[in-house]
Every structure is written in structure tokens, then in C-alpha cells.
């Protein structure tokens, strides 16, 4: 199996939260969606979460820690959504081709359907863009390692030939992130069947299906 970095296991192992933690993160997310990150105060999060400011600070040392926790949760939920899409194909005894197409579509849909990412790209791009571009190595790592794990499983099942999955995985992760950041494209992102057709014609060949 490809040697994976530590971020994917960290994200997968980050939850679920207990009830109180979940309530706080829900409150923070809704505040971020309503006001943006810069204008959201710890006071506002505490008010929405129904707890005292002192209790909030006992859970999170500061706003940066709260932002990191929300981001980690968003990453975990993204992975869970992609996992579910792939598992539906596996449970239905889908071919490697069908699994790859489902994964690619789930990656695109998960990134483009993220409300917080969409909000920040429109209103506070100076906050989020560095972490998705010049400082985006962790995001690329997460997508790359997820895809490498997926490819390795198909290889172990004899559905793909043996090759180093990391370069292909990174290329696809970078492509998906680019499509989320710059949606103006001739690729039919808003047409589900068109996106699947694109994946069959242009993504599948890179996997060297036997």
C-alpha cells in the first residue's frame, strides 16, 4: 500500500463530537455563515451555543482554535460523504469504472457544495485562499492520500494494475480543488450526467483499468 501521511487518519479519527462539542461547532459554523470569520466573536458563538463565555474558553483557548475545530469537522464530514458515495457503489457490486466515476463526482460535489467554503470565497477570500493555494499542501495531502487509498484497494482486488498511486491521486486532487475554486469552466459541473460522462472520458483513462 502507498505510504500515507498522517492527516487522513487524523481527520477520520476526529469525531464524532460529544453533544456539547457538537452544539458549539454548530453554533460557530452558523455564525461564520452569517457574519464571516472576521466578524464572528467568541461572545456570539457562546450566545448561539447557549453557554457562558467562560465555558466556551474552557473548551477552546481562542478563536483560532475554534476555527481549526470547525475546519477539521468540515474535512471529516467531506470524507464521510465521499466514503458513503463509494460504499454505495461497492455494496452494489459496481465495477472499478463505476466506483471511480462515483468518487470523482463525490469529490467535486463535496467541494462545490460546501456552504462555508462558498461563503468565504465570496466574502473573505483573503482568509481562505492562502490555505487552498500557496499554503494548500495539507488540503492536497488529504485528497491525495484518500485517492491513493482508494486506488490501492482496487489494486488489491485485481481491478487495477500495480503502479504508484500517489502521482495520479495528487493530480486528481489538484484538479478537483481547482474546479471548486474556479467554477467558470467548459466542464459540465452543474450537469450530473454530463459530469459523469466527463469522468468516463477524461478521468478513467488515467487509472489504467485492466
C-alpha positions in Angstrom: 0.0 0.0 0.0 1.2 3.5 -0.7 2.8 5.3 2.3 0.2 7.8 3.5 0.9 10.9 5.6 -0.8 11.5 8.9 -3.6 13.9 8.0 -6.1 11.4 6.7 -6.1 9.2 9.8 -6.3 12.4 11.9 -9.4 13.6 10.1 -11.0 10.2 10.2 -10.3 9.9 13.9 -11.5 13.4 14.8 -15.1 12.6 15.7 -17.9 12.3 16.2 -18.0 15.0 18.9 -20.0 14.7 22.1 -23.3 16.5 22.3 -21.9 19.7 23.9 -18.9 19.9 21.5 -21.3 19.4 18.5 -23.5 22.2 19.7 -20.6 24.6 20.0 -19.3 23.7 16.5 -22.8 24.0 15.0 -23.1 27.5 16.6 -19.7 28.6 15.3 -20.5 27.3 11.8 -23.8 29.2 11.6 -22.1 32.4 12.9 -19.4 32.0 10.3 -22.0 31.6 7.6 -24.0 34.6 8.8 -21.2 37.1 9.6 -18.0 35.6 8.2 -15.0 34.6 10.2 -13.6 38.0 10.9 -16.8 39.5 12.3 -17.7 36.5 14.4 -16.8 36.9 18.0 -16.5 34.3 20.8 -19.3 36.1 22.5 -21.6 35.5 19.5 -20.6 31.8 19.4 -21.3 31.4 23.1 -24.6 33.1 22.8 -25.7 30.9 19.9 -24.4 27.8 21.7 -26.3 28.5 24.8 -23.3 28.5 27.1 -21.2 31.1 29.1 -18.2 32.7 27.5 -16.1 31.2 30.3 -17.3 27.7 29.4 -16.5 28.4 25.7 -13.0 29.4 26.6 -12.5 26.3 28.7 -13.2 24.3 25.5 -11.3 26.5 23.1 -8.4 28.7 24.1 -9.2 31.2 21.5 -10.9 31.9 18.2 -8.2 30.3 16.1 -8.7 27.0 18.0 -12.4 27.2 17.3 -11.8 27.9 13.6 -9.4 25.0 13.4 -12.0 22.7 15.1 -14.7 23.8 12.6 -12.3 23.2 9.7 -11.4 19.7 11.0 -15.0 18.8 11.3 -15.8 20.1 7.8 -12.9 17.9 6.5 -14.2 14.9 8.3 -17.8 15.4 7.0 -16.4 15.7 3.5 -14.5 12.4 3.8 -17.6 10.8 5.3 -19.7 11.9 2.3 -17.2 10.6 -0.2 -16.9 7.4 1.8 -20.7 6.9 1.6 -20.9 7.6 -2.1 -18.1 5.0 -2.8 -19.6 2.5 -0.4 -22.9 2.6 -2.2 -21.1 1.5 -5.3 -19.2 -1.2 -3.5 -22.4 -2.5 -1.9 -24.0 -2.7 -5.3 -21.0 -4.7 -6.7 -20.1 -1.9 -9.0 -17.2 -2.1 -11.4 -14.0 -0.3 -10.9 -15.1 2.2 -13.6 -18.3 2.9 -11.8 -16.6 3.4 -8.5 -14.0 5.8 -9.9 -16.7 7.9 -11.6 -18.8 8.0 -8.3 -15.7 9.0 -6.4 -14.8 11.8 -8.8 -18.3 13.2 -8.8 -18.5 13.0 -5.0 -15.2 14.9 -4.7 -16.5 17.7 -7.0 -19.9 17.8 -5.4 -18.5 17.8 -1.9 -16.1 20.7 -2.6 -18.6 22.8 -4.6 -21.4 22.1 -2.2 -19.6 23.3 0.9 -21.5 26.3 2.2 -18.7 27.7 4.3 -16.1 27.4 1.6 -18.5 29.1 -0.9 -19.3 31.9 1.6 -15.6 32.6 2.4 -14.5 32.6 -1.2 -17.1 35.2 -2.0 -16.8 37.5 1.1 -13.4 36.8 2.8 -11.1 35.3 0.1 -8.1 36.8 1.8 -8.7 34.4 4.7 -9.4 31.2 2.9 -7.4 31.4 -0.4 -3.9 31.1 1.1 -4.9 27.8 2.7 -6.2 26.4 -0.6 -3.3 27.7 -2.8 0.2 28.7 -1.7 -0.3 27.2 1.7 -2.6 24.4 0.5 -0.3 21.4 1.0 -2.5 19.9 3.8 -5.6 20.1 1.6 -3.8 18.5 -1.3 -2.3 15.9 1.0 -5.8 14.9 2.4 -7.3 14.5 -1.1 -4.2 12.7 -2.5 -4.0 10.2 0.3 -7.7 9.5 0.2 -7.5 8.8 -3.5 -4.3 6.7 -3.1 -6.0 4.6 -0.5 -8.9 4.1 -2.9 -6.6 3.1 -5.8 -4.6 0.8 -3.6 -7.8 -1.0 -2.6 -8.8 -1.5 -6.3 -5.3 -2.8 -7.0 -5.5 -5.3 -4.2 -8.8 -6.5 -5.7 -7.2 -7.0 -9.1 -9.2 -4.3 -10.7 -6.3 -2.0 -11.4 -2.7 -2.8 -12.4 0.1 -2.2 -9.9 1.6 1.3 -10.1 2.5 4.1 -7.7 -0.9 5.6 -7.0 0.4 8.9 -5.4 1.1 10.9 -8.6 -2.3 10.1 -10.2 -4.0 10.7 -6.8 -2.4 14.1 -6.4 -3.3 15.2 -10.0 -6.9 14.4 -9.4 -7.0 16.1 -6.0 -5.5 19.2 -7.5 -8.0 19.1 -10.4 -10.9 18.8 -8.0 -9.7 21.7 -5.9 -9.1 23.9 -8.9 -12.6 23.2 -10.2 -14.0 24.2 -6.8 -12.0 27.4 -6.7 -12.6 28.4 -10.3 -16.0 27.1 -11.3 -16.0 29.0 -14.7 -15.3 26.1 -17.0 -16.5 24.2 -20.0 -16.6 21.1 -17.8 -20.3 20.5 -17.1 -20.1 20.8 -13.3 -23.8 21.5 -12.9 -25.0 18.6 -15.1 -24.7 15.4 -13.1 -24.8 13.1 -16.1 -22.5 15.4 -18.1 -20.0 15.3 -15.2 -20.2 11.5 -15.1 -19.6 11.4 -18.9 -16.6 13.8 -18.5 -15.2 11.5 -15.8 -15.6 8.4 -18.0 -14.0 10.1 -21.0 -11.2 12.0 -19.3 -10.6 10.7 -15.8 -10.9 6.9 -16.2 -8.0 6.6 -18.7 -5.6 7.7 -16.1 -6.4 4.8 -13.8 -5.1 2.2 -16.5 -8.1 -0.1 -15.9 -7.4 -3.7 -16.8 
